[in-house]
Amino acid sequence: MGESPDICPTLTYEDAKAAIKLLTEAFGFTGTVVYEDEDGKVAHAELSHGNGMVMLGSKGTGSEFDKLMAGGGPVGVYVRVDDVDAHHARAVEHGVEILMPPTDQDYGSRDYMARDAEGNVWSFGTYAPGAAP
């Protein structure tokens, strides 16, 4: 993956193993590390996509982060992809709930939105945040 990202969204899931399966199989992330606690719950996982990464873990671990995130709502994560239509097709093949099909935006991006099983909204598009206009 190269240099580690400076910003990394971190999510918690009731079923972190199912989330990892969805993110890797349907959304094309690569599992970098997965640590489980003595009960077999995902204590910490890192999944990469291009030069970005998300971290995730199980709800109910009792960690300080888990306590602070308790009762938090779903989050939205944006991921830049080269081929939105192929990425969308892969997600559809895996039964992902599509909120918006691939759409050309007036600012030049083509993107789509999907929801994971625990309500988080994932946007995938060609827009490159931080790139020169």
C-alpha positions in Angstrom: 0.0 0.0 0.0 2.9 2.4 0.5 2.8 5.2 3.0 0.2 4.9 5.7 -2.8 7.4 5.4 -2.8 10.3 7.8 -6.6 10.1 8.2 -8.4 6.9 8.8 -12.2 6.5 9.4 -12.9 4.1 12.3 -16.2 2.3 12.6 -17.7 -0.1 15.1 -20.0 -3.0 14.2 -22.2 -5.4 16.1 -21.0 -8.0 13.6 -17.5 -6.9 12.6 -16.7 -10.2 10.9 -19.7 -9.7 8.6 -18.6 -6.1 7.9 -15.1 -7.3 7.0 -16.6 -9.9 4.6 -18.7 -7.2 2.9 -15.9 -4.7 2.7 -13.5 -7.2 1.2 -15.8 -9.2 -1.0 -18.3 -6.6 -2.2 -16.3 -3.4 -2.0 -12.8 -4.6 -2.8 -11.0 -3.7 0.4 -7.9 -5.7 1.4 -7.7 -7.1 4.9 -4.4 -5.8 6.3 -4.7 -7.0 9.9 -7.4 -8.5 12.1 -7.0 -9.0 15.8 -9.6 -10.9 17.8 -10.1 -10.9 21.5 -10.3 -14.1 23.6 -14.0 -14.3 22.8 -13.4 -14.3 19.1 -14.7 -10.8 18.6 -12.8 -8.5 16.3 -10.9 -6.2 18.6 -9.3 -4.2 15.8 -9.0 -4.6 12.0 -7.4 -2.5 9.3 -8.7 -2.7 5.7 -7.0 -0.9 2.8 -8.3 0.4 -0.5 -5.8 2.1 -2.8 -3.8 4.5 -0.6 -6.6 4.7 2.0 -7.6 2.6 4.9 -10.5 2.1 7.4 -10.2 0.7 10.8 -13.0 -1.2 12.5 -13.8 -3.3 15.5 -16.7 -4.9 17.4 -19.2 -3.1 19.5 -19.3 -4.2 23.1 -15.6 -4.8 23.7 -15.5 -2.4 26.7 -12.6 -0.5 25.3 -12.5 3.3 25.8 -13.2 3.9 22.1 -16.2 1.4 22.3 -17.6 3.3 25.3 -17.2 6.7 23.6 -18.9 5.4 20.4 -21.8 3.8 22.2 -25.1 5.0 20.8 -23.4 6.7 17.8 -25.3 6.7 14.6 -24.2 5.4 11.2 -21.3 7.2 9.4 -20.6 8.0 5.8 -17.3 7.1 4.1 -16.2 8.2 0.6 -13.9 6.0 -1.4 -12.3 7.0 -4.7 -12.5 4.3 -7.4 -11.4 4.3 -11.0 -14.3 2.3 -12.5 -17.5 3.2 -10.7 -19.7 1.0 -12.9 -17.6 -2.2 -12.3 -17.4 -1.4 -8.6 -21.2 -1.0 -8.4 -21.7 -4.3 -10.3 -19.5 -6.1 -7.8 -21.5 -4.7 -4.9 -24.8 -5.6 -6.6 -23.5 -9.2 -7.1 -23.0 -9.4 -3.4 -26.5 -8.2 -2.5 -25.5 -4.8 -1.2 -28.3 -2.3 -0.7 -27.8 0.4 -3.4 -29.0 3.9 -2.3 -28.1 5.6 -5.6 -27.0 3.9 -8.8 -23.9 5.2 -10.7 -24.7 8.8 -11.5 -22.8 11.5 -13.3 -22.6 14.6 -11.0 -22.5 18.2 -12.2 -19.0 18.6 -10.6 -17.6 16.0 -12.9 -17.6 12.9 -10.7 -19.4 9.6 -11.4 -20.5 8.0 -8.1 -22.9 5.7 -6.4 -24.0 5.2 -2.8 -24.6 2.0 -0.8 -25.6 1.0 2.7 -23.9 -1.7 4.7 -25.9 -4.1 6.9 -25.5 -1.8 10.0 -26.6 1.4 8.3 -23.3 3.0 7.3 -23.4 4.8 4.0 -20.5 4.1 1.6 -20.0 6.4 -1.4 -17.8 5.4 -4.3 -16.8 7.8 -7.0 -14.2 9.2 -9.4 -13.9 12.5 -7.5 -10.4 12.8 -6.0 -10.6 14.9 -2.8 -7.7 17.4 -2.6 -6.9 17.2 -6.3 -6.5 20.6 -8.1 -9.8 21.8 -9.6 
